[in-house]
Amino acid sequence: MKWYLGLVLAPVCGLSVMTALAQDHTPAPGGKGASEKPRSSAISPAQLEKDFFAVVRSGDDKKFLTYVSEGGMNVGREAQHLSHAEVADQLAQHTRLYCKLFDSSCIQSEIKLDQSNVRACSYRELLTGSKDVRTAATETTRNGVRQAILVARIKNDSCAGVGLVDFIFNLQSDGWKLFSIP
């Protein structure tokens, strides 16, 4: 039997599309059901949600780096792959990814042709300075890999491109590691 666990934002051709996630909860042999504890000692997606968004809100780049696997992660709409070393370098140099995550003042944005006050904002600013922020977590299995999807719904009229932001984690032997960020 399939249970729908929630909705997640998926970038499609530069647009955001809500997609339903499902996970197979067929009882395992021996009569143990879907309520059984996960086989791994990893924290729950709900705890990951709390911990990860706290890291982004606090601007702790060193703690953020612990969520990046040695294989790296995908970043942005185009899913540009960054190695662990590239992520570490951008965080240490306070460039590109660091700005996107923690510091709106260093985000390189396109020239504005209109007179609006809308600007690019870091995820930290969005999570700490917005009037309406709601977060959620869900878990699924894709191609045999357990994934946690953390979603933040943000309403902020002074920041461009705000709406839903999703962070996707894969469960690895050393815990939840980022697979992709927007």
C-alpha positions as CSV (number, residue, x, y, z in Angstrom):
1,M,0.0,0.0,0.0
2,K,1.3,3.5,-0.8
3,W,0.8,6.4,1.6
4,Y,1.2,10.0,0.5
5,L,3.5,11.7,2.9
6,G,3.4,15.2,1.7
7,L,4.2,17.7,-1.0
8,V,7.6,18.9,-2.2
9,L,8.7,21.6,-4.5
10,A,10.5,20.4,-7.6
11,P,12.2,22.8,-10.1
12,V,11.0,22.1,-13.7
13,C,12.3,24.4,-16.5
14,G,12.9,27.2,-14.0
15,L,9.4,27.0,-12.6
16,S,8.4,25.5,-9.3
17,V,6.0,22.6,-9.4
18,M,4.4,20.8,-6.4
19,T,4.8,17.0,-6.6
20,A,3.3,14.4,-4.3
21,L,5.7,12.0,-2.7
22,A,4.8,8.4,-1.8
23,Q,6.6,5.7,0.1
24,D,5.8,2.1,0.1
25,H,4.7,1.0,3.6
26,T,4.1,-2.7,2.8
27,P,4.4,-4.7,6.0
28,A,7.7,-6.6,6.2
29,P,7.9,-10.4,6.5
30,G,7.3,-11.5,10.1
31,G,4.4,-9.1,10.6
32,K,6.3,-5.9,11.4
33,G,4.5,-2.9,10.0
34,A,5.3,0.6,8.8
35,S,5.4,2.0,12.3
36,E,8.6,0.0,13.0
37,K,11.7,2.2,13.8
38,P,14.1,2.9,10.9
39,R,16.9,0.4,10.6
40,S,19.5,3.1,10.7
41,S,20.4,5.2,13.8
42,A,19.9,8.4,11.8
43,I,17.8,11.1,13.3
44,S,14.2,11.5,12.1
45,P,13.4,13.8,9.2
46,A,11.5,16.0,11.8
47,Q,14.6,16.3,13.9
48,L,16.7,17.0,10.8
49,E,14.3,19.8,9.9
50,K,14.7,21.4,13.3
51,D,18.5,21.0,13.3
52,F,19.2,22.0,9.7
53,F,17.0,25.1,9.6
54,A,18.6,26.2,13.0
55,V,22.0,25.9,11.3
56,V,20.9,28.1,8.4
57,R,19.2,30.6,10.7
58,S,22.3,30.9,12.8
59,G,24.6,31.3,9.8
60,D,26.9,28.5,11.1
61,D,28.9,27.7,7.9
62,K,31.1,25.1,9.7
63,K,28.1,23.1,10.9
64,F,26.5,23.5,7.4
65,L,29.5,21.8,5.9
66,T,28.9,18.7,8.1
67,Y,25.8,18.1,6.0
68,V,27.8,18.0,2.8
69,S,29.0,14.5,1.8
70,E,32.5,13.9,0.5
71,G,30.9,13.4,-2.9
72,G,29.4,17.0,-2.8
73,M,25.9,18.2,-3.7
74,N,23.8,19.8,-6.4
75,V,23.1,23.5,-6.2
76,G,20.5,25.7,-8.0
77,R,17.9,25.3,-10.7
78,E,20.5,23.9,-13.0
79,A,21.6,21.3,-10.4
80,Q,25.3,22.4,-10.7
81,H,27.3,19.8,-8.9
82,L,29.8,21.1,-6.3
83,S,32.4,18.9,-4.7
84,H,32.9,19.0,-0.9
85,A,36.1,21.0,-1.5
86,E,34.3,23.6,-3.7
87,V,31.5,24.0,-1.1
88,A,34.1,24.4,1.7
89,D,36.0,27.0,-0.4
90,Q,32.9,29.0,-1.1
91,L,31.9,29.0,2.5
92,A,35.5,29.9,3.7
93,Q,35.8,32.7,1.1
94,H,32.3,34.0,1.7
95,T,31.4,33.8,-2.0
96,R,28.6,32.4,-4.1
97,L,27.0,29.5,-2.0
98,Y,27.9,31.3,1.3
99,C,26.0,34.4,0.1
100,K,23.0,32.4,-1.1
101,L,22.8,30.6,2.2
102,F,23.8,33.2,4.8
103,D,24.5,36.8,3.5
104,S,22.2,38.7,1.3
105,S,24.7,41.6,1.0
106,C,27.1,39.6,-1.1
107,I,24.6,38.0,-3.5
108,Q,25.5,38.8,-7.1
109,S,22.2,39.7,-8.7
110,E,21.1,40.9,-12.1
111,I,20.7,44.6,-12.8
112,K,17.2,45.7,-11.9
113,L,15.4,47.6,-14.7
114,D,12.4,48.6,-12.6
115,Q,12.2,50.7,-9.5
116,S,10.9,48.0,-7.2
117,N,12.5,47.3,-3.8
118,V,12.5,43.6,-4.4
119,R,15.9,42.1,-4.1
120,A,17.7,38.7,-3.8
121,C,17.8,37.5,-0.2
122,S,19.8,34.7,1.5
123,Y,18.0,31.7,3.0
124,R,19.1,32.9,6.4
125,E,17.4,36.3,5.9
126,L,14.3,34.6,4.5
127,L,14.1,32.2,7.5
128,T,14.8,34.9,10.1
129,G,13.3,38.1,8.7
130,S,10.1,37.0,7.0
131,K,6.6,37.4,8.5
132,D,5.3,34.0,7.5
133,V,7.7,31.0,7.6
134,R,6.5,27.4,7.8
135,T,8.7,24.4,7.5
136,A,8.0,20.7,7.1
137,A,9.8,17.5,6.5
138,T,8.9,14.2,4.8
139,E,10.7,11.1,3.9
140,T,10.6,8.8,0.9
141,T,12.7,6.2,-0.9
142,R,13.9,6.7,-4.4
143,N,15.8,4.1,-6.3
144,G,16.6,2.4,-3.0
145,V,17.9,5.5,-1.3
146,R,16.2,7.0,1.7
147,Q,15.6,10.7,1.3
148,A,14.4,13.4,3.6
149,I,12.9,16.5,1.9
150,L,12.8,19.6,4.0
151,V,10.5,22.4,2.8
152,A,10.2,26.0,3.9
153,R,7.2,28.1,2.8
154,I,8.2,31.7,3.0
155,K,6.3,34.9,2.4
156,N,8.4,38.0,2.1
157,D,7.3,40.9,-0.2
158,S,10.8,42.5,-0.3
159,C,12.7,39.4,-1.5
160,A,12.7,38.1,-5.0
161,G,11.9,34.5,-5.9
162,V,10.3,33.6,-2.6
163,G,7.7,30.9,-2.1
164,L,8.8,27.3,-1.4
165,V,12.4,26.3,-0.8
166,D,13.3,22.6,-0.7
167,F,16.4,20.9,0.6
168,I,16.8,17.2,-0.3
169,F,19.0,14.9,1.8
170,N,20.1,11.3,1.2
171,L,20.7,8.9,4.1
172,Q,24.3,7.8,4.0
173,S,26.3,5.6,6.5
174,D,27.3,8.7,8.4
175,G,23.8,10.3,8.6
176,W,21.7,12.7,6.4
177,K,23.8,14.4,3.7
178,L,22.6,17.1,1.3
179,F,21.8,15.9,-2.2
180,S,20.5,19.2,-3.5
181,I,19.6,22.7,-2.5
182,P,17.8,25.3,-4.6
